[in-house]
Amino acid sequence: MAEPYIEQVEYLDVLTKTGKKTGVSKPRGDVHRDGDYHKAVHVWIFAESTQELLLQKRADCKDSWPGLWDISSAGHISAGDSSLITAQRELQEELGVILPKDAFELIFVFLEECVTNNGKFINNEYSDVYLVTTLEPIPREAFTLQDTEVSDVKYISFGEYRSHLAEADPKYVPYDVNKQYGLLFDIITKRENNEARSLVLQKQLRRYAPVSLTAELTGLGDADKEALILLVRAAMIMDEIFYLQVWHSNPVLREWLKEHANVSQLDNLKWMYYVINKSPWSCLDENEAFLTTADSAVKLLPEATKPITGWKGVQYRAAFPMLKPSGANFYPPDMDKMEFKLWTTGLSLDKQKDATSFFTVIKRHSQVNWDNHIFDSTHLSEGSTHDLYSIPYSQEYHPFLTRVSDLLHKAGDLVSSPSLKRLLHSKADAFLSNDYYDSDIAWMELDSKLDVTIGPYETYEDSLFGYKATFEAFIGVRDEKATAQLKLFSDNLQVLEQNLPMDDTYKSKDIIAAPIRVVQLLFNAGDVKGPQTIAFNLPNDERIVKDRGTAMVILKNVSEAKFKQILNPIADACIAKEQHELVDFESFFTHTICHECCHGIGPHTITLPDGRKSTVRLELQDLHSALEEAKADIVGLWALNFLIKKHLLPTSLEKSMYVSFLAGCFRSVRFGLEEAHGKGQALQFNWLLEKEAFVFHPNETFSVNFDKVEEAVESLSRTILTIQAKGDKEGASLLLQKYCTMTKPLKVALQKLESIHVPVDIAPIFPVAKSLLE
């Protein structure tokens, strides 16, 4: 006897009015009856060559808008499902088109609030709107239509379709093109304005001053120089990994732009600016996209639809969103903080550490299954109860890391320095084991003419949580004389810690002297996009910071280039005439050193009010980077003043350090308020301006009020240090919201610098590395 058919009831996640998950799910019919907010996807297919959008005709049996022309494909996101998988599945089920995730560009989120069917159908729906760009229209006969959903499909000019909507043509499902849904047509239109784009790209490129950075190799033996070639090659692989960490289709975008760079002037400009940013998002424009998916690589997918004689298959553009993903490629693009929190709450302590580790990527079982052509999104790997899971870097980037490991072992066999030999072999092992502790200790203890930093370190790219580390490399030659002069700072870290302007209960009694190395940079790679760093303080692993402290590397030739190319012209334009002579390289460079030292003091591992042990990074999450940069800056100023009063630094710095810092504020804020250093600098500038430590004059220049600056620096230092010590994310958020803004004085200064074409940063050229590889 046949089993009776039981219709499956579709459940939807109920959202708040602002679109956040409530943790409640209800049957679809109840959701529309009660007017609950919920999620859906809209997928548009756009044919580039004909400038047409694909529309589907809704089946006559549909409970809303039956028989009308509508979006290419759409559907509810079922409870527990992800947005991207739903978009892929709806396209397959309704139209018979199977596309990978890199075909889908998330363009905006659309909120529809309407009532139809005489009040019986209430639709309060947040829809993730995706755009799929194909080169040519997909032939009508290639589609396999789901007759319960779709009765027909057709292509229509996007301009003509917009007119139908604007005129409220009754044959089309209504969308208000004068409001949010007009974005769809705006995005398509903007893709074609090539002349305007060329002018913008030229202006963007002018903000970077090309500078050759060189270093003398006279102190290196032949074996060390041979090893150096291997190290540069290893560093170049850091670039390959970083491209992938930024966004999953970023590597193919890069290859496409490089291959087509000589096709036209515009193509050349696109490639040149991409090389600086290492992604389609402009670092100096708060990550605004300077490319569109129409600029991206073309990929052929013969099996995307049923086969048609004489047609080779779907050719589509590898997509990227106009809005830079906050989680980069470390997390599923449609994962939000709530989903991550719900997942990690149910994990064991060890699994939680894996999820928040510097060195893991978070993925979806359902996405992996889909990519492997297992189209049941409920199918999880054996033993899994949740769609999310973590995977170590050593596995995720294995093909790259095996190559790097081999190069480092070979270089380690060649170098003469025992400490460098230890570093290279331990780092080579770490890349394959995913355990970086020993190699980071070896890096801290490096004492070699050839200075090497390579591996996953900074977490700025992960603006969702600030957990995940990007790969980078810095290769240089140590400046022995300058390094010896800096012992003062590392010797006094404990003294600085004990005198920090915060409650004594938060102070550490076992700060370890931080080694400082001054280096002439000859090559960098990986996460060195946009504005160039002048120094770094590593590692970020709180276990090592607690046990061994940190080490600092100061890139002297980068600092000199920035001072000459940028800070001097800024001082000429923005600093009051009577204080102009107080802007000097010694003050700029000394504060840079002190900034890096101050990353190593203050709260790191903390005790929360409920007695739990944690870290500042874990508690402040996405706010940590900006606040930590502000801390290092402002506490660095406080520390310089402290050391001057203790007669450990010359009194000649007493005023020049503040004025040089003021000039430096304008340099860093120009990086944008989406970047950690820019955010931190805006916070400091606006605080000091409010406290009247900085003065904005009627002639649009600035000066330091020496009577008030010391107290203002100390008060901000105390505020930031206390927020960190308490793990007070709410306090951090309020502080950044109030002071991390583009105030009128900042706007005036930045407009002035733009009008006289002062570079924002440098674009380094590495002739020594180039000659070595040749």
ROBAKOL-841199 format. One record per residue (C-alpha): x, y, z. Coordinates in steps of 0.02 Angstrom, whole numbers, padded with zeros to 5 digits, always signed. Example, Ala and Ser with C-alpha at 12.3 -4.5 7.8 and 13.67 -1.06 7.14 Angstrom:
2
+00615-00225+00390 +00684-00053+00357 
//
This chain:
774
+00000+00000+00000 +00072+00170-00049 +00119+00292+00088 +00001+00442+00097 +00077+00604+00029 +00114+00730+00166 +00148+00906+00104 +00304+00982+00180 +00272+01143+00275 +00403+01277+00240 +00462+01369+00394 +00536+01545+00388 +00646+01635+00514 +00552+01779+00594 +00648+01943+00596 +00634+02104+00693 +00573+02259+00602 +00756+02306+00577 +00796+02139+00494 +00881+02047+00639 +00843+01865+00678 +00731+01837+00829 +00774+01653+00849 +00591+01607+00809 +00531+01518+00651 +00351+01496+00590 +00260+01413+00444 +00264+01519+00288 +00074+01540+00284 +00072+01602+00464 +00212+01726+00427 +00112+01807+00287 -00050+01798+00386 +00029+01885+00537 +00137+02007+00439 +00300+01944+00514 +00462+02012+00442 +00563+01878+00353 +00697+01855+00219 +00698+01812+00034 +00813+01823-00117 +00791+01910-00284 +00904+01853-00427 +00918+01955-00587 +01004+01888-00743 +01075+02027-00851 +01142+01999-01028 +01287+02119-01054 +01294+02116-01245 +01109+02160-01268 +01086+02260-01106 +00935+02154-01065 +00862+02084-00904 +00781+01913-00897 +00603+01912-00830 +00496+01764-00778 +00307+01757-00793 +00234+01700-00628 +00124+01545-00635 -00063+01574-00627 -00074+01470-00468 +00040+01585-00367 -00037+01663-00211 +00035+01834-00253 +00044+01925-00421 -00013+01774-00525 +00020+01786-00712 +00129+01943-00702 +00307+01971-00764 +00432+01976-00621 +00612+01951-00565 +00717+01819-00655 +00705+01709-00501 +00654+01734-00320 +00606+01640-00164 +00597+01638+00024 +00749+01593+00129 +00690+01443+00231 +00727+01436+00416 +00910+01395+00444 +00958+01414+00261 +01084+01537+00193 +01049+01677+00070 +01175+01628-00063 +01126+01444-00066 +00943+01496-00079 +00984+01608-00229 +01077+01465-00314 +00940+01339-00275 +00797+01452-00333 +00884+01480-00499 +00907+01294-00521 +00730+01246-00468 +00635+01382-00561 +00739+01399-00720 +00854+01248-00725 +01010+01357-00718 +01151+01297-00605 +01284+01429-00566 +01428+01437-00441 +01436+01566-00302 +01555+01680-00398 +01417+01717-00524 +01311+01806-00393 +01338+01990-00352 +01245+02052-00198 +01193+02229-00248 +01078+02284-00107 +00949+02227+00021 +00770+02275-00022 +00631+02297+00106 +00455+02272+00038 +00306+02308+00150 +00138+02278+00064 -00033+02198+00085 -00124+02105-00056 -00269+01982-00079 -00391+02092+00018 -00279+02097+00170 -00252+01908+00178 -00071+01914+00117 +00044+02031+00215 +00220+02037+00145 +00352+02117+00258 +00505+02051+00170 +00691+02088+00172 +00763+02026+00006 +00947+02004-00036 +00954+02063-00216 +01082+01974-00326 +01137+02016-00503 +01207+01881-00619 +01296+01954-00771 +01309+01845-00927 +01391+01898-01089 +01248+01842-01201 +01065+01802-01170 +01033+01621-01122 +00932+01538-01262 +00748+01512-01219 +00759+01325-01251 +00903+01306-01126 +00787+01343-00980 +00694+01208-00885 +00544+01297-00809 +00461+01242-00647 +00280+01244-00701 +00211+01271-00525 +00311+01432-00513 +00350+01496-00689 +00246+01495-00847 +00366+01585-00964 +00528+01688-00976 +00584+01831-01088 +00726+01956-01106 +00686+02142-01106 +00794+02298-01121 +00829+02361-00945 +00778+02537-01000 +00613+02475-01070 +00580+02372-00913 +00614+02524-00805 +00486+02621-00906 +00354+02486-00880 +00384+02494-00693 +00384+02684-00689 +00217+02685-00782 +00144+02551-00666 +00107+02436-00815 -00019+02308-00747 +00070+02164-00836 +00222+02182-00722 +00242+02154-00535 +00262+02331-00466 +00427+02399-00397 +00453+02583-00360 +00602+02631-00469 +00606+02804-00390 +00652+02727-00223 +00769+02586-00173 +00736+02472-00321 +00800+02607-00437 +00973+02552-00379 +00964+02403-00496 +00952+02516-00647 +01078+02641-00578 +01208+02504-00555 +01187+02442-00733 +01194+02619-00804 +01354+02666-00712 +01448+02520-00787 +01457+02603-00957 +01523+02780-00922 +01703+02747-00975 +01760+02927-01001 +01708+02979-00826 +01789+02824-00752 +01955+02862-00836 +01959+03036-00759 +01917+02969-00586 +02051+02834-00595 +02183+02960-00649 +02139+03069-00500 +02144+02918-00383 +02315+02864-00447 +02388+03039-00421 +02363+03018-00234 +02508+02894-00229 +02686+02953-00257 +02795+02817-00338 +02954+02796-00233 +03102+02679-00258 +03153+02594-00096 +03328+02524-00095 +03443+02440+00030 +03630+02405+00028 +03674+02220+00013 +03859+02244+00046 +03851+02156+00216 +03777+01997+00141 +03879+01849+00080 +03846+01755-00081 +03745+01618+00007 +03637+01749+00093 +03605+01836-00073 +03554+01669-00150 +03437+01641-00002 +03368+01816-00027 +03307+01769-00201 +03214+01621-00127 +03139+01732+00007 +03074+01858-00119 +02993+01715-00214 +02914+01651-00053 +02851+01827-00015 +02768+01836-00185 +02663+01685-00138 +02598+01786+00010 +02520+01897-00123 +02431+01748-00201 +02356+01696-00034 +02308+01874+00011 +02213+01899-00152 +02108+01747-00106 +02084+01802+00074 +02008+01968+00017 +01871+01890-00092 +01848+01721-00175 +01843+01791-00354 +01983+01916-00324 +02123+01806-00400 +02032+01782-00565 +01991+01969-00570 +02177+02007-00549 +02230+01890-00690 +02096+01961-00805 +02146+02141-00773 +02331+02101-00797 +02296+02008-00960 +02192+02153-01029 +02297+02298-00962 +02358+02349-01134 +02190+02343-01223 +02149+02527-01189 +02198+02674-01079 +02053+02636-00963 +02106+02454-00946 +02283+02511-00904 +02218+02632-00771 +02110+02495-00696 +02260+02378-00684 +02376+02511-00610 +02252+02557-00473 +02211+02375-00439 +02397+02339-00410 +02398+02471-00272 +02237+02413-00187 +02251+02225-00223 +02062+02219-00240 +01920+02312-00329 +01894+02422-00175 +01989+02585-00151 +02078+02595+00017 +02080+02785+00018 +01894+02801-00022 +01823+02704+00126 +01829+02546+00020 +01715+02612-00117 +01725+02501-00270 +01823+02577-00416 +01783+02428-00528 +01619+02340-00568 +01579+02159-00606 +01575+02214-00790 +01765+02235-00774 +01789+02059-00709 +01843+01895-00785 +01732+01798-00905 +01705+01615-00861 +01623+01480-00968 +01507+01351-00890 +01449+01226-01023 +01341+01125-00902 +01248+01270-00819 +01089+01224-00915 +01027+01079-01020 +01132+01064-01180 +01078+01157-01338 +01152+01112-01507 +01270+01248-01570 +01275+01340-01402 +01432+01321-01296 +01352+01365-01130 +01335+01509-01007 +01475+01638-01008 +01465+01743-00851 +01567+01876-00760 +01651+01823-00598 +01561+01939-00479 +01607+02042-00328 +01493+02154-00223 +01506+02343-00236 +01506+02350-00045 +01665+02270+00022 +01618+02116+00126 +01656+02147+00310 +01708+01966+00334 +01818+01965+00177 +01837+01784+00121 +01860+01718+00298 +01675+01683+00323 +01528+01639+00210 +01474+01802+00126 +01295+01783+00189 +01342+01742+00370 +01299+01873+00500 +01359+01895+00679 +01203+01815+00753 +01226+01654+00654 +01409+01646+00707 +01363+01676+00889 +01227+01543+00888 +01349+01419+00812 +01495+01453+00929 +01384+01451+01084 +01348+01267+01052 +01530+01218+01026 +01653+01144+01150 +01787+01261+01217 +01918+01191+01098 +01802+01210+00949 +01761+01389+01002 +01948+01428+01003 +01960+01355+00828 +01815+01462+00769 +01892+01624+00836 +02072+01575+00795 +02185+01688+00693 +02221+01542+00578 +02054+01465+00526 +01926+01499+00391 +01739+01476+00422 +01640+01385+00288 +01468+01310+00257 +01439+01124+00232 +01292+01169+00118 +01401+01279+00006 +01536+01146-00009 +01401+01017-00050 +01326+01132-00181 +01497+01164-00257 +01520+00975-00266 +01349+00958-00351 +01260+00889-00197 +01104+00997-00210 +01026+00948-00044 +01069+01095+00069 +01015+00995+00222 +01152+00867+00192 +01290+00897+00320 +01455+00809+00343 +01455+00660+00459 +01444+00711+00642 +01391+00891+00603 +01238+00974+00676 +01266+01149+00605 +01299+01219+00433 +01455+01315+00486 +01625+01236+00519 +01806+01293+00534 +01953+01238+00429 +02137+01276+00469 +02241+01387+00356 +02362+01242+00329 +02221+01149+00243 +02131+01294+00158 +02290+01366+00080 +02387+01203+00068 +02442+01217-00115 +02518+01388-00081 +02593+01348+00088 +02682+01190+00029 +02773+01297-00101 +02817+01430+00028 +02875+01298+00152 +02991+01220+00024 +03068+01389-00020 +03095+01435+00163 +03179+01269+00202 +03296+01294+00054 +03334+01473+00107 +03361+01414+00287 +03493+01292+00227 +03588+01434+00142 +03587+01578+00266 +03735+01610+00381 +03642+01680+00532 +03592+01543+00658 +03440+01642+00717 +03380+01671+00538 +03408+01488+00499 +03299+01441+00649 +03164+01565+00597 +03153+01504+00418 +03146+01319+00461 +03019+01344+00602 +02910+01457+00494 +02916+01329+00353 +02853+01197+00476 +02720+01315+00546 +02643+01343+00375 +02604+01157+00365 +02559+01125+00548 +02456+01284+00577 +02548+01307+00743 +02643+01472+00735 +02697+01487+00917 +02878+01427+00900 +02907+01518+00736 +02842+01682+00811 +02961+01661+00958 +03101+01632+00832 +03048+01791+00741 +03057+01891+00903 +03232+01825+00936 +03295+01859+00760 +03469+01938+00760 +03523+01944+00580 +03581+02067+00448 +03444+01999+00336 +03276+02036+00417 +03125+01931+00370 +02943+01940+00424 +02827+01817+00338 +02663+01737+00386 +02484+01774+00443 +02482+01921+00564 +02367+02073+00548 +02178+02059+00567 +02121+02225+00490 +02043+02139+00339 +01920+02048+00453 +01810+02196+00497 +01669+02079+00548 +01756+02017+00706 +01942+02059+00692 +01987+01876+00719 +02067+01816+00557 +02246+01852+00506 +02305+01896+00331 +02469+01838+00255 +02607+01965+00228 +02795+01977+00202 +02928+02110+00235 +03107+02078+00182 +03244+02202+00222 +03420+02236+00281 +03448+02287+00460 +03514+02461+00498 +03631+02412+00640 +03675+02589+00694 +03494+02648+00705 +03443+02487+00794 +03574+02512+00929 +03511+02687+00964 +03337+02624+01008 +03378+02515+01157 +03312+02653+01269 +03131+02616+01223 +03134+02427+01248 +03228+02448+01414 +03092+02562+01485 +02931+02470+01439 +02901+02408+01617 +02927+02583+01685 +02803+02652+01559 +02677+02516+01604 +02684+02555+01789 +02656+02740+01756 +02516+02725+01628 +02369+02843+01661 +02246+02707+01717 +02196+02617+01876 +02341+02517+01951 +02234+02358+01958 +02239+02349+01768 +02429+02363+01754 +02541+02216+01716 +02693+02184+01825 +02786+02075+01702 +02806+02176+01542 +02952+02107+01442 +03073+02221+01352 +03026+02228+01169 +03168+02208+01044 +03166+02344+00911 +03244+02321+00740 +03268+02462+00615 +03262+02396+00438 +03288+02463+00262 +03147+02380+00165 +03188+02300-00001 +03026+02203-00035 +02852+02178+00037 +02701+02075-00015 +02533+02010+00044 +02429+02125+00154 +02523+02285+00109 +02388+02362+00002 +02353+02548-00014 +02438+02655+00120 +02606+02580+00166 +02650+02538+00346 +02804+02622+00419 +02821+02502+00566 +02740+02350+00644 +02733+02270+00815 +02711+02081+00816 +02653+01950+00852 +02470+01980+00891 +02450+01811+00977 +02400+01858+01156 +02486+01701+01225 +02653+01762+01161 +02619+01943+01211 +02586+01881+01388 +02734+01761+01395 +02865+01851+01293 +02802+02023+01246 +02819+02086+01067 +02953+02141+00946 +02954+02293+00834 +03016+02324+00658 +03036+02504+00600 +03050+02530+00410 +03165+02679+00404 +03172+02708+00216 +02981+02702+00210 +02972+02831+00351 +03096+02945+00263 +03000+02934+00099 +02835+02976+00183 +02908+03122+00279 +02986+03196+00123 +02843+03163+00002 +02694+03194+00117 +02726+03266+00290 +02831+03413+00234 +02701+03473+00107 +02562+03447+00237 +02657+03556+00361 +02678+03691+00229 +02491+03694+00196 +02410+03661+00365 +02525+03708+00509 +02530+03888+00573 +02683+03981+00515 +02755+04009+00689 +02756+03820+00723 +02805+03759+00551 +02989+03734+00597 +02936+03615+00737 +02887+03481+00610 +03044+03375+00590 +03092+03197+00543 +03169+03157+00713 +03004+03190+00802 +02902+03097+00670 +03019+02946+00675 +03034+02943+00865 +02846+02944+00887 +02831+02803+00760 +02948+02700+00869 +02854+02744+01027 +02687+02702+00942 +02749+02526+00907 +02817+02507+01085 +02649+02556+01156 +02564+02412+01067 +02659+02304+01190 +02598+02391+01348 +02424+02420+01418 +02284+02289+01428 +02295+02131+01322 +02240+01981+01426 +02104+02045+01543 +01988+01988+01683 +01806+02032+01653 +01687+02093+01790 +01614+01916+01804 +01788+01844+01836 +01812+01766+01664 +01981+01780+01578 +01977+01851+01403 +02072+01967+01286 +02040+02145+01228 +02032+02082+01049 +01896+01954+01086 +01790+02076+01185 +01800+02227+01069 +01792+02121+00910 +01777+02232+00755 +01813+02390+00858 +01978+02325+00924 +02092+02375+00780 +02040+02558+00773 +02047+02579+00962 +02214+02490+00975 +02290+02603+00842 +02223+02756+00933 +02294+02689+01097 +02467+02661+01026 +02467+02836+00950 +02404+02936+01099 +02493+02834+01232 +02648+02850+01124 +02635+03040+01143 +02609+03021+01330 +02760+02905+01340 +02874+03026+01247 +02827+03164+01368 +02858+03046+01515 +03032+02998+01450 +03077+03181+01419 +03030+03224+01598 +03140+03080+01658 +03284+03157+01555 +03293+03001+01447 +03249+03095+01287 +03310+03267+01234 +03203+03419+01279 +03215+03472+01096 +03070+03351+01066 +02959+03436+01196 +02862+03541+01072 +02910+03467+00905 +02834+03297+00947 +02661+03376+00968 +02669+03482+00810 +02739+03339+00706 +02598+03231+00775 +02470+03364+00725 +02537+03364+00546 +02534+03174+00548 +02349+03176+00594 +02305+03244+00423 +02415+03113+00339 +02328+02967+00425 +02149+03031+00415 +02171+03038+00226 +02178+02847+00230 +01989+02853+00260 +01876+02823+00408 +01848+02641+00359 +02032+02602+00392 +02092+02568+00570 +02231+02698+00570 +02117+02829+00492 +01980+02795+00619 +02103+02802+00764 +02178+02964+00702 +02009+03050+00680 +01965+03002+00859 +02125+03080+00926 +02118+03238+00820 +01937+03276+00865 +01966+03242+01050 +02118+03356+01057 +02026+03490+00958 +01877+03481+01077 +01995+03499+01227 +02075+03651+01142 +02244+03565+01133 +02236+03590+00945 +02184+03762+00879 +02098+03795+00712 +02136+03972+00653 +02031+04087+00541 +02163+04071+00403 +02127+03883+00401 +02293+03832+00480 +02317+03734+00642 +02431+03746+00792 +02462+03660+00958 +02411+03743+01122 +02559+03689+01230 +02467+03740+01390 +02329+03612+01362 +02399+03473+01256 +02482+03372+01395 +02321+03358+01496 +02217+03318+01341 +02337+03179+01287 +02333+03103+01461 +02142+03109+01474 +02117+03020+01307 +02251+02892+01352 +02159+02855+01515 +01991+02840+01427 +02052+02716+01295 +02157+02612+01416 +02010+02596+01537 +01891+02541+01398 +02016+02408+01345 +02049+02350+01523 +01862+02325+01553 +01830+02245+01383 +01695+02378+01366 +01632+02362+01187 +01487+02480+01218 +01607+02613+01284 +01720+02587+01133 +01572+02605+01015 +01512+02766+01097 +01687+02841+01093 +01712+02801+00909 +01538+02858+00861 +01565+03027+00944 +01742+03066+00886 +01774+02960+00731 +01691+03085+00613 +01746+03198+00472 +01725+03364+00564 +01731+03532+00475 +01913+03570+00522 +01967+03401+00455 +01868+03428+00294 +01948+03599+00270 +02123+03528+00292 +02092+03380+00177 +02014+03488+00041 +02164+03604+00048 +02286+03459+00029 +02186+03388-00116 +02181+03556-00205 +02371+03571-00204 +02393+03386-00249 +02489+03329-00095 +02508+03140-00111 +02411+03038+00016 +02539+02899+00020 +02680+02816-00074 +02679+02675-00201 +02842+02582-00170 +02951+02515-00309 +03082+02383-00264 +03226+02390-00389 +03343+02280-00285 +03218+02137-00276 +03179+02156-00461 +03363+02145-00508 +03387+01992-00398 +03245+01899-00483 +03311+01946-00655 
//
